[in-house]
């Protein structure tokens, strides 16, 4: 005879679910969660201060802003996608591949792209090469690069005009990506996650990067979106719980 697990007294369904999730987390994660008031929202500046006080890890964690948006991801006219230059960079070394020929290829090399080519790189990618973080292409190259949709698409590496990665000015695109331009795109659940720097960054640098990211996502509101756009914003590092951010200052966008 099976016995139902009894719910601890005083805990509702959500609190019980959260408690059970925490039981499967590491001791360090549970220590972080114990320092947070799950029902409280903070200003961006306060959230950074709270996050920086959490027990650190042995590696430099990536800090991410996660957004719950009031759009229907099933509707093509409500897609949210864009880019955001981070004032203080992302803290990550970005490996760039550029599909280009002639002067555009030379400009990409001079700008610091790790891999530059055309037919040779297309063939290499078809054979499974994906040792890069961002792919850029000239409009002329896209007629052949489109063949890589099934290879690069699933990893989010396909060049796209809306993301600024299909352009004649390859040098500028490479420079922006290397300096810390990040891309964001709505997922199937109506969420957007955007890296905004490293845990080791100074608090003010994280605040300024975070401000830029929130502004970029808020301004990417689709024309056909109805009602409230920003429902929830959470800041977290790679191995920490989320810190809730008060969205009210950003509802004006």
trRosetta pair geometry for C-beta under 8 A, 3 or more apart (Angstrom, degrees):
i j d omega theta_ij theta_ji phi_ij phi_ji
7 11 6.1 -141 172 75 97 102
7 16 5.6 -54 -141 -98 100 148
8 11 4.9 52 76 10 92 128
8 16 7.0 166 34 -106 89 96
8 19 7.5 -56 27 96 134 170
11 15 4.3 -136 -156 97 84 118
11 16 4.7 112 138 -64 123 82
11 19 6.6 -35 -144 -8 149 143
12 15 5.0 90 49 14 71 104
12 16 6.8 -133 96 -8 33 92
13 16 5.8 -59 -147 36 26 111
13 17 6.3 27 156 -20 64 107
14 17 5.7 -53 -148 35 31 112
14 18 6.4 31 154 -18 65 105
15 18 5.7 -54 -149 37 32 111
15 19 6.3 35 152 -22 65 106
16 19 5.6 -53 -147 34 32 113
16 20 6.4 30 155 -18 65 106
17 20 5.9 -56 -149 36 30 109
17 21 6.5 31 153 -19 63 106
18 21 5.7 -55 -150 35 31 112
18 22 6.4 32 153 -20 65 106
18 38 7.2 36 -162 -129 161 166
19 22 5.8 -56 -151 35 30 112
19 23 6.7 38 150 -28 63 102
20 23 5.6 -46 -153 23 35 117
20 24 7.3 24 153 -11 60 102
21 24 6.2 -66 -164 37 36 104
21 25 6.9 41 143 -32 67 106
22 25 5.3 -51 -153 20 43 120
22 29 7.6 -162 -143 117 71 102
22 30 5.5 98 -178 -109 100 92
22 33 5.8 -125 -119 76 122 169
25 29 3.9 -102 165 88 122 134
25 30 5.5 150 89 -52 112 82
25 33 7.4 94 77 -15 159 136
26 29 4.6 98 55 5 80 102
26 30 7.0 -147 94 -4 43 85
26 239 7.8 -16 40 -172 135 112
27 30 5.8 -55 -148 38 31 110
27 31 6.4 36 151 -23 64 105
28 31 5.5 -53 -151 32 33 114
28 32 6.7 36 149 -21 64 101
28 55 5.4 -130 -158 98 92 134
28 57 7.3 106 143 -91 157 78
28 239 7.1 16 105 145 122 122
29 32 5.6 -51 -154 32 35 113
29 33 6.4 34 150 -19 66 105
29 239 6.5 -109 -83 169 95 82
29 240 7.2 -177 -127 -119 73 35
29 241 6.9 113 -171 -41 84 84
30 33 5.5 -50 -146 36 36 113
30 34 6.4 43 152 -26 64 103
31 34 5.7 -50 -150 29 31 115
31 35 7.1 29 151 -19 60 104
31 55 5.4 28 100 0 127 141
32 35 6.0 -63 -162 31 34 109
32 36 7.0 21 149 -16 66 110
32 54 4.5 39 -129 -157 100 118
32 55 6.0 -115 -68 33 85 91
32 240 5.0 -136 179 -139 158 83
32 241 5.6 171 116 10 110 94
33 36 5.9 -65 -153 35 37 108
33 38 7.9 13 -167 -66 86 105
33 241 4.8 95 -90 -29 80 147
35 50 7.8 165 130 -170 107 89
35 53 7.0 -150 161 110 147 106
35 54 6.3 -180 65 -104 144 76
36 40 8.0 -153 178 49 72 102
36 50 7.1 84 -106 171 86 127
36 241 5.8 -126 19 84 155 132
36 243 6.5 -135 -125 -101 127 76
37 40 4.0 41 96 6 116 121
38 244 7.9 87 -167 -14 43 123
40 244 6.8 164 97 58 45 118
41 244 4.5 -80 -106 121 69 109
41 245 6.3 39 -166 145 91 10
41 246 4.2 115 136 -72 119 72
41 247 7.8 -73 -165 -5 146 66
42 46 3.8 -132 -174 96 112 114
42 47 4.3 154 88 -62 123 75
42 50 6.1 -158 -44 -5 171 138
42 243 6.3 -25 30 163 128 106
42 244 6.7 123 13 85 76 64
42 245 6.1 -52 69 -112 71 51
42 246 6.4 -138 84 -14 17 93
43 46 4.6 90 49 10 78 104
43 47 6.9 -141 89 -10 37 88
43 245 7.4 31 -173 -153 15 80
43 246 5.8 -29 -83 35 48 118
43 249 7.5 50 -131 -7 89 141
44 47 5.6 -54 -146 33 29 114
44 48 6.6 31 155 -20 63 102
44 207 5.9 115 129 -139 107 80
44 210 5.3 170 -165 114 123 135
44 211 6.5 120 129 -70 168 76
44 214 7.3 -104 -89 -17 138 150
44 235 7.8 112 -138 -44 67 144
44 245 5.9 35 -85 -144 62 125
45 48 6.0 -54 -155 32 30 110
45 49 6.7 29 149 -17 63 106
45 203 7.8 63 -154 164 71 111
45 207 5.5 23 -97 -115 69 132
46 49 5.5 -55 -152 36 36 114
46 50 6.2 37 152 -20 69 105
47 50 5.7 -52 -146 36 32 112
47 51 6.2 33 154 -21 65 107
47 235 4.8 106 155 33 130 140
47 243 4.6 148 -152 120 92 127
47 244 7.7 -135 -106 82 119 30
47 245 5.1 -35 -52 -90 156 90
48 51 5.7 -54 -145 37 30 112
48 52 6.3 28 157 -19 64 108
48 203 5.1 123 135 -152 125 86
48 206 4.8 149 -131 98 127 125
48 207 5.5 -86 -17 -66 159 82
48 210 7.0 -141 -65 -6 115 151
48 235 7.3 -65 -73 146 57 164
49 52 6.0 -58 -148 36 27 109
49 53 6.7 24 154 -20 61 109
49 203 6.5 34 -78 -135 65 137
50 53 6.0 -65 -157 32 30 111
50 54 7.4 42 148 -37 62 95
50 243 5.2 146 91 -130 128 145
51 54 6.0 -43 -164 6 39 115
51 63 7.0 77 155 -126 153 119
51 199 7.8 -131 145 -128 107 86
51 235 6.0 -79 -61 121 141 116
51 236 7.5 -172 -120 -123 120 28
51 237 6.3 132 -172 -28 113 104
51 240 6.8 121 -145 107 84 163
51 243 5.5 -110 -65 -6 92 147
52 199 7.6 151 -109 -168 67 78
52 203 6.1 -63 -33 -86 156 99
54 237 7.4 -168 70 23 136 128
54 240 5.3 73 122 -125 162 133
56 61 7.8 -152 -152 -2 75 115
56 199 6.8 142 -129 145 98 143
57 61 5.8 94 32 -50 123 109
57 199 7.9 109 33 34 92 168
57 238 7.4 -64 16 72 154 109
57 239 5.2 83 -58 44 140 144
59 238 8.0 -28 88 58 108 150
60 91 7.2 -125 140 157 132 133
60 198 5.0 9 160 -172 112 123
60 199 5.7 -165 -165 45 62 95
60 200 4.9 -41 -133 -15 114 118
61 198 7.0 141 80 -159 43 66
61 199 4.2 55 55 -27 89 130
61 237 3.9 60 126 175 141 112
61 238 4.0 -144 -148 19 97 101
61 239 6.0 -117 -105 18 134 86
61 240 7.3 81 160 -8 167 102
62 91 7.7 -179 -111 76 74 120
62 92 7.4 14 -102 -61 115 122
62 195 5.2 -41 177 -135 120 115
62 197 7.7 161 -155 95 61 29
62 198 6.3 -51 -105 -104 48 61
62 199 7.6 -68 -41 -25 8 84
62 237 6.9 149 77 -156 37 65
62 238 5.3 79 40 -55 75 102
63 195 7.2 108 76 -159 48 66
63 196 5.4 -61 100 66 95 87
63 197 5.2 -7 48 71 113 76
63 198 6.6 149 1 -136 93 7
63 199 5.9 137 -50 -72 99 59
63 201 7.5 -89 12 28 135 121
63 206 6.2 1 79 -136 165 118
63 235 6.7 4 -177 -173 99 95
63 236 7.4 177 -150 95 60 31
63 237 5.2 -38 -95 -96 67 73
64 193 5.5 9 176 -175 126 96
64 194 6.6 154 -158 77 75 36
64 195 5.2 -46 -98 -97 82 53
64 196 6.6 140 -118 9 27 85
64 235 7.4 166 85 -150 44 52
64 236 5.9 -19 60 66 89 77
64 237 7.5 137 14 -111 77 24
64 238 7.9 92 -6 -71 111 53
65 193 7.4 167 86 -152 45 50
65 194 5.2 -15 60 62 92 92
65 196 5.3 52 -12 -25 102 133
65 210 6.1 131 -62 -136 134 86
65 213 5.3 141 35 116 145 142
65 214 6.8 -109 175 -66 161 79
65 217 7.9 -140 111 -11 126 148
65 233 6.3 -14 -171 -167 100 98
65 234 7.3 151 -158 78 51 44
65 235 5.7 -24 -101 -97 69 73
65 245 7.9 -16 -138 3 100 149
66 191 6.4 -5 -174 -174 94 113
66 192 7.3 166 -154 86 49 48
66 193 4.7 -12 -105 -104 81 82
66 194 7.9 174 -81 21 38 63
66 233 7.2 152 79 -156 50 47
66 234 4.7 -17 59 61 100 96
66 235 7.8 -178 18 -80 75 25
66 236 6.9 2 -2 18 116 107
66 242 6.9 -66 39 -119 125 133
67 191 6.5 155 81 -159 56 61
67 192 4.5 -4 54 57 109 94
67 193 7.6 -165 20 -73 70 38
67 194 7.6 23 -6 2 107 104
67 217 5.6 174 -33 166 164 155
67 230 6.7 -71 -155 -133 110 82
67 231 8.0 112 177 47 72 73
67 232 7.0 151 -157 84 44 60
67 233 5.6 -11 -102 -102 72 73
68 190 6.7 46 -160 115 65 98
68 191 5.8 -30 -99 -102 57 83
68 231 4.5 -67 103 75 98 110
68 232 3.9 25 35 46 115 104
68 233 7.9 -134 22 -61 72 37
69 80 6.2 -9 109 -10 175 160
69 186 6.9 -79 47 -115 141 109
69 190 5.5 -140 63 172 78 85
69 191 7.1 161 11 -105 86 28
69 192 6.3 43 -22 -2 125 106
69 217 7.9 -131 -80 169 124 110
69 225 8.0 -59 163 -138 107 144
69 229 6.1 -18 -156 177 87 65
69 230 6.7 -36 -112 -101 68 41
69 231 6.4 172 -112 11 14 97
70 190 7.7 42 -98 -178 12 129
70 225 6.6 108 98 -176 84 112
70 226 7.8 -102 136 80 112 49
70 227 5.5 -111 157 95 144 101
70 228 4.9 122 -25 91 161 65
70 229 5.2 -123 44 -118 103 24
70 230 7.4 -56 1 0 99 14
70 231 5.4 124 -51 -45 88 107
71 75 7.6 -122 171 55 88 108
71 78 4.2 172 -172 168 109 116
71 80 6.2 154 26 -30 161 114
71 186 6.8 -62 78 -127 134 152
71 190 5.9 174 66 -138 72 98
71 222 6.3 91 -121 23 135 121
71 225 4.9 -58 -96 -113 95 112
71 229 7.3 25 -45 -139 92 74
72 75 4.5 59 90 5 107 110
72 78 5.2 79 54 62 69 159
72 190 7.3 -38 -114 -90 21 116
73 78 7.1 -114 -87 97 26 107
73 79 7.6 70 -140 -101 61 61
73 186 5.5 -166 -111 144 102 120
73 187 7.0 -30 -122 103 156 36
73 188 5.4 165 122 -147 148 34
73 189 6.9 28 5 32 152 9
73 190 5.0 -135 -28 -70 109 64
75 78 4.3 56 82 15 108 111
75 79 7.9 -141 99 -37 62 66
75 224 7.3 -116 136 107 136 133
76 79 6.1 -15 -166 -27 44 112
77 222 6.3 132 149 178 61 136
77 223 7.6 -62 171 61 101 88
77 224 4.5 37 130 25 114 150
78 222 4.7 -164 -132 51 46 160
78 224 5.7 -98 -73 84 79 103
78 225 5.6 111 -134 -78 97 80
79 185 7.9 -19 -178 -158 97 81
79 186 5.8 -156 -155 35 57 129
79 222 6.7 107 52 -78 42 133
80 184 7.6 -32 130 120 94 101
80 185 7.2 151 94 -154 66 36
80 186 4.2 97 48 -47 89 114
80 192 6.1 -77 102 -65 128 135
80 217 7.2 46 170 -156 129 76
80 220 5.1 97 -158 124 87 116
80 221 7.4 -14 -109 -104 109 29
80 222 6.4 -106 -75 -34 73 97
81 160 7.9 -56 157 126 142 147
81 162 5.4 56 108 130 120 134
81 163 6.8 -67 161 -69 109 85
81 183 7.8 -1 -169 -177 83 92
81 184 6.9 -172 -141 95 45 61
81 185 4.6 14 -111 -112 92 77
81 186 6.7 -88 -57 4 73 83
81 220 6.9 -165 56 -171 24 136
82 162 7.1 -84 -93 160 48 93
82 163 7.5 160 -159 -105 17 57
82 183 7.5 -173 102 -150 33 61
82 184 6.1 -4 60 56 69 91
82 216 5.9 -163 108 168 131 100
82 217 7.5 -175 51 -95 124 45
82 219 8.0 102 -108 86 179 87
82 220 4.4 -131 -12 -96 138 134
83 163 5.6 107 -54 -158 109 59
83 164 5.2 -49 -1 13 155 125
83 181 5.5 17 176 174 116 108
83 182 6.8 165 -156 86 68 38
83 183 5.2 -35 -100 -99 79 64
83 184 7.5 162 -96 15 30 73
83 216 7.4 -87 103 -169 31 141
84 181 6.8 167 83 -155 35 66
84 182 5.5 -17 61 60 87 85
84 184 7.0 22 -1 -5 110 113
84 194 6.9 35 33 -166 137 142
84 212 5.6 138 177 140 114 96
84 213 5.4 116 124 -105 166 57
84 215 7.9 131 -129 72 123 81
84 216 3.7 -117 -91 -17 115 172
84 217 7.7 -36 -53 -38 139 71
85 176 6.2 -83 -98 -159 109 98
85 179 6.9 5 -151 100 101 114
85 180 6.7 85 -164 90 62 80
85 181 4.8 -35 -96 -97 65 84
85 212 7.1 -85 82 176 57 142
86 89 5.6 128 91 -104 113 3
86 90 5.6 123 31 -61 153 66
86 179 8.0 -174 57 127 76 77
86 180 4.1 -82 54 139 105 119
86 181 7.1 -170 5 -90 75 28
86 182 6.2 50 -34 -7 110 105
86 196 6.7 160 -116 -152 126 56
86 197 6.7 167 -171 -65 145 87
86 209 4.6 17 -155 -132 102 101
86 212 6.1 158 -119 78 48 145
86 213 7.5 7 -97 -55 89 94
87 205 7.7 -150 91 -151 98 69
87 208 4.9 -62 56 136 141 117
87 209 6.1 -136 40 -79 85 63
87 212 5.9 170 -17 -39 95 146
88 180 7.2 -83 95 118 34 175
88 197 6.5 22 87 -105 110 127
88 201 6.5 106 121 -146 141 129
88 205 4.0 59 -68 -160 178 104
88 206 8.0 -70 56 -57 144 35
88 208 6.3 97 -16 79 112 116
88 209 5.5 -82 40 -57 100 109
89 179 6.1 -113 -98 169 90 52
89 180 3.3 -163 -135 -57 49 143
89 197 7.5 93 93 -111 56 84
90 94 7.4 70 53 -47 134 113
90 180 4.3 171 -13 -139 76 88
90 182 6.0 120 -84 -64 127 108
90 195 6.0 55 -149 116 112 116
90 196 7.8 -127 -123 -168 73 12
90 197 6.3 -139 -145 -94 39 43
90 198 7.7 91 156 -32 50 85
91 180 7.8 56 -9 -113 46 118
91 197 5.5 83 -7 -161 122 58
91 198 3.5 -113 122 -18 170 117
91 200 7.3 145 -142 55 146 98
91 201 6.5 -109 -62 -58 136 106
92 133 7.9 156 135 -134 122 168
92 180 8.0 120 42 -114 78 78
92 195 7.5 18 -11 134 138 152
92 198 7.6 152 -48 -59 74 107
94 133 4.9 -112 -153 70 73 141
94 134 5.9 16 176 3 116 117
94 177 5.5 -133 117 150 151 92
94 178 5.9 -148 59 -104 112 47
95 114 4.9 -26 -158 11 82 152
95 115 7.7 43 167 0 95 100
95 131 6.9 -55 124 140 158 67
95 132 4.4 -128 115 -133 104 63
95 133 4.9 115 48 3 74 91
95 134 7.5 164 84 26 49 71
96 108 7.9 -140 124 -172 121 103
96 112 7.4 76 41 107 128 78
96 113 4.5 -90 98 -128 109 77
96 114 5.8 136 54 14 58 85
96 115 7.4 -159 105 37 49 73
96 132 6.5 82 -135 -167 6 117
96 133 7.1 -44 -71 58 50 84
96 134 5.1 -22 -112 71 75 98
96 135 7.8 152 -162 -94 60 27
96 136 6.5 7 -173 1 106 112
96 174 5.4 136 130 -132 165 88
96 177 5.7 115 -90 97 127 141
96 178 6.8 -68 -24 -61 135 89
97 113 7.0 111 -116 -176 15 108
97 114 6.8 -46 -74 69 59 90
97 115 4.2 -12 -116 71 81 114
97 116 7.6 -178 -160 -73 51 39
97 121 6.5 157 -176 -164 114 138
97 132 4.2 66 -24 139 109 177
97 134 7.3 -179 29 91 69 49
97 135 4.9 -22 72 -110 102 74
97 136 7.2 171 88 26 50 68
98 104 7.9 -149 160 142 126 91
98 105 7.0 163 111 -123 117 61
98 108 4.0 -118 69 -165 170 156
98 113 4.6 -20 -7 -161 118 164
98 115 7.0 170 24 94 62 62
98 116 4.8 -3 63 -112 103 78
98 117 7.9 121 84 20 66 42
98 135 7.6 161 -87 -162 31 55
98 136 4.7 -19 -110 71 79 99
98 137 7.1 162 -163 -83 56 40
98 170 5.5 77 -153 -160 140 127
98 174 6.7 -42 -63 -73 132 116
99 117 7.2 -31 -120 84 52 51
99 118 5.9 89 -166 -115 74 56
99 121 6.0 -147 -99 83 79 134
99 122 6.9 67 -124 -62 122 89
99 135 7.0 29 -12 -179 101 100
99 136 7.2 -165 25 95 70 48
99 137 4.0 -4 60 -110 109 92
99 138 7.1 -128 100 18 75 71
99 141 4.3 165 129 153 103 148
99 142 7.9 120 95 -70 134 48
99 144 7.8 -157 179 80 135 101
99 145 5.0 128 99 -83 171 127
99 159 7.2 -111 30 -21 118 146
100 104 4.0 -116 -174 111 132 107
100 105 4.2 -178 102 -72 96 71
100 108 5.7 136 41 -10 142 141
100 116 6.5 -39 50 -161 96 93
100 117 8.0 101 50 68 54 7
100 118 6.7 -109 75 -73 14 93
100 136 7.8 -11 -34 110 114 91
100 137 6.9 176 -59 -147 75 47
100 138 4.7 92 -112 -15 91 113
100 141 5.8 -96 -90 -38 43 145
100 170 5.5 -39 -56 -71 163 156
101 104 6.7 42 61 55 39 101
101 105 5.4 -6 -133 -28 13 126
101 118 5.0 0 -63 -48 96 143
101 138 7.6 -97 26 32 69 141
101 140 7.5 -79 35 97 107 126
101 141 7.0 155 -5 -78 90 105
102 105 6.0 118 52 16 31 101
102 106 7.3 -62 141 -2 37 99
103 106 5.6 -54 -148 37 36 111
103 107 6.2 38 154 -21 68 105
104 107 5.7 -51 -146 35 31 113
104 108 6.5 35 153 -22 63 105
104 138 5.0 42 145 -69 167 137
104 168 6.5 -106 -100 -166 127 56
104 170 4.8 103 -174 -3 86 130
105 108 5.7 -53 -151 33 32 113
105 109 6.6 33 151 -20 64 103
105 116 5.1 129 -162 165 84 118
105 117 7.2 65 -138 -88 127 25
105 118 7.4 -73 -83 -39 133 97
105 170 7.5 23 -79 61 25 167
106 109 5.7 -53 -152 33 34 113
106 110 6.4 30 153 -16 66 107
107 110 5.8 -57 -149 39 32 110
107 111 6.3 30 152 -20 65 109
107 169 7.9 -92 131 -161 150 47
107 170 5.2 126 90 68 108 100
107 171 4.0 -85 164 -48 105 107
108 111 5.7 -58 -147 37 30 111
108 113 4.3 -10 163 8 93 143
108 116 4.8 151 97 -110 122 127
108 136 7.2 -177 -122 83 128 128
108 170 4.1 -49 -69 140 97 130
108 171 6.4 -129 -77 -73 40 55
108 174 5.5 134 -143 -40 71 144
109 113 6.1 -73 -87 51 34 95
109 116 5.1 -92 -66 12 85 159
110 171 6.6 -16 76 -113 99 113
111 170 7.0 -166 19 124 144 78
111 171 4.2 172 -58 -142 131 67
111 172 7.8 -102 -115 -28 150 19
111 174 3.9 113 116 81 133 132
111 175 5.3 -96 -160 -51 116 82
111 178 7.5 -174 154 -1 91 140
112 174 6.1 165 60 151 78 122
112 175 7.6 101 32 -87 112 59
112 178 5.8 45 86 -82 136 160
113 116 5.1 94 97 -61 127 101
113 136 7.5 -104 -111 41 134 123
113 170 7.5 -36 -36 162 144 110
113 174 4.9 -87 -60 -122 94 139
114 132 6.6 -172 66 -111 126 106
115 121 6.2 126 154 -115 113 125
115 132 6.2 -93 23 -74 128 140
116 121 7.7 -101 153 -50 15 144
117 120 4.6 -64 166 63 142 103
117 121 3.9 145 77 -27 106 108
118 121 6.4 85 11 30 4 101
118 122 6.8 -9 157 -14 46 107
118 141 6.0 -129 -128 -124 97 114
118 144 7.4 65 178 72 90 146
119 122 5.6 -51 -144 34 33 114
119 123 6.4 32 157 -18 64 105
119 144 7.2 -55 -93 160 69 160
120 123 6.0 -57 -153 36 28 110
120 124 6.4 30 149 -21 63 109
121 124 5.3 -52 -144 36 36 116
121 125 6.3 36 156 -19 67 103
121 129 8.0 -109 -159 83 64 140
122 125 5.9 -56 -150 37 29 108
122 126 6.4 32 150 -21 63 107
122 144 5.8 -56 -94 141 160 112
122 145 6.6 -126 -101 -98 109 56
122 147 6.9 55 -169 66 121 117
122 148 6.5 -131 -144 -51 80 120
123 126 5.5 -54 -149 34 33 115
123 127 6.5 28 152 -16 64 107
124 127 5.8 -61 -155 38 31 109
124 129 4.3 -10 150 18 91 146
125 128 7.7 -178 -173 37 31 10
125 129 5.2 -83 -90 64 43 91
125 130 7.1 82 -137 -74 79 66
125 148 5.4 7 116 -126 135 134
125 151 5.8 124 151 122 96 147
125 152 6.7 -8 -179 -57 134 105
126 147 7.6 -16 -83 122 116 109
126 148 6.8 -111 -71 -102 75 88
126 151 6.4 -120 -105 -58 45 161
128 151 8.0 -133 -97 -150 35 118
130 151 7.8 -155 -75 162 111 95
130 152 7.6 169 -114 -105 104 70
130 155 6.3 89 -159 25 139 174
130 157 6.9 -163 -146 -14 99 168
132 135 6.6 97 104 -69 130 77
132 157 7.4 104 87 -144 92 131
134 157 7.3 -170 -131 -139 25 77
134 165 6.6 -141 180 -115 98 130
134 177 5.1 -137 74 -157 166 146
134 183 8.0 141 -113 -11 109 126
135 152 6.3 -41 17 -150 156 144
135 157 4.9 73 0 169 118 87
135 158 6.9 -32 66 -126 130 14
135 159 5.2 -100 110 -53 93 85
135 165 6.5 77 91 172 56 134
136 159 5.9 101 -137 -109 24 118
136 165 4.8 -123 -107 -162 65 79
136 166 7.6 -179 -162 -77 61 31
136 167 7.0 -40 -168 37 106 93
136 170 6.0 132 128 -136 132 85
136 173 5.0 139 -135 122 145 138
136 174 6.6 -114 16 -67 160 75
136 177 7.4 -134 -52 -18 125 149
137 141 4.5 -131 -170 84 99 120
137 142 5.4 121 123 -72 134 75
137 145 4.9 -54 -117 -29 160 170
137 159 4.1 -144 16 11 105 172
137 165 7.0 51 20 143 71 80
137 166 5.5 -15 72 -112 86 72
138 141 4.7 92 55 4 80 104
138 142 7.4 -129 93 -22 45 83
138 166 7.4 79 -172 -164 11 64
138 167 7.1 -62 -114 87 52 34
138 168 5.9 58 -140 -107 95 48
138 170 6.5 -54 -68 -58 91 111
139 142 5.7 -42 -158 7 37 120
139 166 6.0 82 -81 167 64 101
139 167 7.7 31 -36 -109 84 9
139 168 6.6 -28 6 -61 102 80
140 143 7.1 -39 178 5 41 105
141 144 6.3 -66 -175 47 58 98
141 145 5.4 53 136 -25 87 118
142 145 5.0 -60 -125 46 40 111
142 146 5.9 59 168 -40 72 92
142 159 6.8 -118 -100 85 98 126
142 166 6.0 25 -70 -135 133 124
143 146 6.6 -41 -161 9 19 114
144 147 6.1 -35 -179 7 51 115
145 148 5.7 -47 -175 23 57 114
145 158 8.0 138 148 -152 104 77
145 159 6.3 7 140 31 149 121
146 149 5.9 3 -177 -40 57 106
148 151 4.7 -66 -166 50 75 113
148 152 4.8 42 138 -2 106 112
148 153 8.0 161 126 -22 66 80
148 158 7.0 174 101 -109 94 88
149 152 6.8 -67 -124 52 19 86
149 153 4.8 30 179 -37 62 125
149 158 6.0 37 -121 -109 58 141
150 153 6.2 -26 -99 28 18 119
150 154 7.5 22 -175 -17 45 103
151 154 7.9 -89 167 24 15 97
152 155 6.2 -79 -163 51 44 99
152 157 4.1 -103 -164 81 94 97
152 158 4.3 132 108 -69 111 70
153 156 7.6 32 -177 -70 33 27
153 157 7.7 -90 -50 49 16 68
153 158 4.9 14 -83 -31 61 133
156 183 7.8 174 166 95 117 134
156 185 7.2 -166 -133 28 120 143
159 163 7.7 -150 -165 66 45 114
159 165 4.3 -139 -141 120 75 104
159 166 4.8 112 150 -66 111 82
160 163 4.3 66 73 16 102 107
160 165 5.7 48 41 50 56 105
160 166 6.3 -98 130 -12 8 108
161 164 7.6 42 -177 -73 35 23
161 165 7.8 -112 -77 54 20 57
161 166 4.4 -54 -75 56 66 119
161 167 7.8 127 -125 -60 67 70
163 183 5.0 12 -147 -124 116 127
164 167 6.4 4 -175 -41 60 131
164 173 6.2 178 147 -122 91 99
164 176 7.2 -48 134 87 142 150
164 181 7.5 -63 76 152 143 150
165 173 6.4 123 -118 -167 46 134
165 183 8.0 -23 -31 -78 122 140
167 170 6.6 163 89 -73 91 48
167 172 7.3 -85 129 69 147 103
167 173 5.1 154 52 -52 136 133
169 172 4.2 6 141 26 117 118
169 173 6.3 134 100 -20 75 89
170 173 5.6 -58 -146 40 35 111
170 174 6.1 34 158 -19 70 106
171 174 6.0 -56 -148 37 27 108
171 175 6.2 28 154 -20 63 110
172 175 5.6 -57 -147 37 30 114
172 176 6.3 29 157 -19 66 106
173 176 5.9 -55 -147 35 29 109
173 177 6.4 25 157 -15 64 108
174 177 5.9 -60 -148 39 29 109
174 178 6.1 27 156 -17 66 111
175 178 5.9 -59 -145 40 27 109
175 179 6.1 25 157 -20 64 111
176 179 5.7 -58 -145 37 28 110
176 181 4.3 24 151 -21 91 141
177 181 5.3 -69 -92 50 42 105
182 194 5.9 114 123 -165 136 91
182 195 5.7 -158 -128 62 147 84
182 196 7.6 -100 13 -85 161 46
182 213 7.4 -7 64 -104 131 105
184 192 5.1 54 174 -173 117 114
184 193 7.5 -172 -135 73 98 34
184 194 4.6 -34 -87 -86 125 106
184 213 7.9 108 -44 -156 144 93
184 216 7.4 127 23 115 132 117
184 217 6.3 -44 94 -91 161 96
184 220 7.7 -170 81 14 115 168
185 192 7.0 179 82 -124 21 92
186 190 6.7 -17 -166 -132 108 33
186 191 7.3 134 -153 68 62 29
186 192 5.6 -51 -94 -72 53 94
187 190 7.4 -54 72 19 69 17
187 191 5.2 -15 43 62 110 81
187 192 7.2 172 -1 -83 82 42
187 193 7.7 18 -20 3 125 94
192 217 5.9 167 96 -133 150 126
194 213 4.9 169 109 -158 140 125
194 216 8.0 150 -138 76 167 121
194 217 6.8 -136 -17 -59 147 124
196 206 6.7 85 123 -153 108 72
196 209 4.5 140 178 129 90 112
196 210 5.2 62 174 -82 156 64
196 213 5.0 -79 -97 -25 114 151
196 235 8.0 -57 40 -130 138 99
197 201 4.6 -19 162 -16 130 155
197 205 6.5 151 -140 127 158 99
197 206 5.3 -141 66 -106 148 74
197 209 4.7 117 -37 68 122 168
197 210 8.0 -73 10 -46 119 77
198 201 5.3 127 66 -28 71 93
199 237 5.1 41 -81 -127 114 138
199 238 8.0 -84 -37 11 122 92
201 205 4.3 -119 175 87 111 124
201 206 5.0 135 95 -54 125 89
201 209 7.5 -14 157 5 167 140
202 205 4.6 91 60 2 83 107
202 206 7.3 -157 90 -5 43 85
203 206 5.8 -61 -153 37 33 109
203 207 6.3 34 153 -21 69 106
204 207 5.4 -50 -147 35 36 115
204 208 6.3 31 156 -16 67 105
205 208 6.0 -56 -147 39 29 107
205 209 6.3 28 154 -15 64 108
206 209 5.7 -55 -143 41 31 110
206 210 5.9 33 156 -21 65 110
207 210 5.7 -58 -146 39 26 112
207 211 6.3 31 154 -24 63 105
208 211 5.6 -46 -144 31 32 114
208 212 6.6 34 154 -19 61 103
209 212 5.8 -57 -155 35 32 112
209 213 6.5 30 151 -19 66 106
210 213 5.7 -55 -147 36 33 111
210 214 6.3 30 158 -17 68 105
210 235 7.1 -12 -122 -101 134 129
211 214 6.1 -55 -145 37 28 108
211 215 6.3 28 156 -17 62 111
212 215 5.9 -60 -150 39 27 112
212 216 6.3 26 155 -21 64 109
213 216 5.8 -57 -147 35 30 110
213 217 6.4 23 159 -13 66 107
214 217 6.1 -58 -146 40 29 106
214 218 6.0 28 157 -19 65 112
214 233 6.8 14 -112 -127 110 154
214 250 5.7 -94 164 -109 121 149
215 218 5.8 -58 -142 39 27 111
215 219 6.1 18 162 -12 64 112
215 250 7.9 -133 -82 -133 52 110
215 253 7.2 179 -138 -97 56 140
216 219 6.1 -61 -144 42 25 105
216 220 6.5 28 154 -27 61 109
217 220 5.6 -57 -151 29 32 115
217 230 7.8 97 115 -94 109 106
218 221 6.6 -11 175 -34 44 103
218 229 7.0 112 -141 105 66 133
218 230 6.1 -25 -104 -52 92 127
218 250 5.5 -131 -85 176 148 109
218 253 3.5 49 154 95 123 167
219 253 6.0 -99 -66 -168 60 122
221 225 5.4 -107 -176 44 87 142
221 229 4.8 -44 -113 -128 121 155
221 253 7.0 151 -16 128 129 101
222 225 4.5 113 63 -27 87 99
225 229 5.8 64 133 -102 143 97
228 231 6.2 102 118 -80 115 72
228 251 7.3 -39 -139 -133 94 107
229 253 7.5 -90 65 89 139 99
230 233 6.6 -7 -173 -43 112 103
230 247 4.8 -173 127 -163 116 130
230 250 5.6 -3 45 104 169 114
230 251 6.5 -131 52 -91 113 64
230 253 7.6 67 -17 52 126 117
231 247 7.3 180 132 -21 10 174
232 244 7.4 -61 -161 -138 93 93
232 247 6.8 -108 -108 -42 22 137
233 244 7.6 108 81 -163 59 54
233 245 4.2 -47 95 62 107 115
233 247 5.5 137 4 -83 106 94
233 250 7.6 57 -25 38 147 150
234 242 3.7 1 179 -175 124 132
234 243 6.7 142 -162 63 69 39
234 244 5.9 -36 -104 -99 78 50
234 245 6.7 -171 -92 6 24 89
235 242 6.7 133 64 -159 33 73
235 243 4.8 -28 65 60 91 97
235 245 5.9 77 -15 -43 101 116
236 240 5.3 -167 -162 82 81 89
236 241 6.6 -113 -120 128 115 24
236 242 4.3 -63 -59 -97 116 64
236 243 6.7 159 -76 9 61 72
237 240 4.4 57 48 15 90 117
240 243 8.0 -5 130 -28 122 93
246 249 6.8 70 109 0 99 93
247 250 5.5 -76 -169 50 65 105
247 251 6.4 83 137 -53 88 90
248 251 5.8 -36 -150 -3 39 118
249 252 7.7 -41 169 4 43 106
250 253 5.8 -13 177 -2 73 116
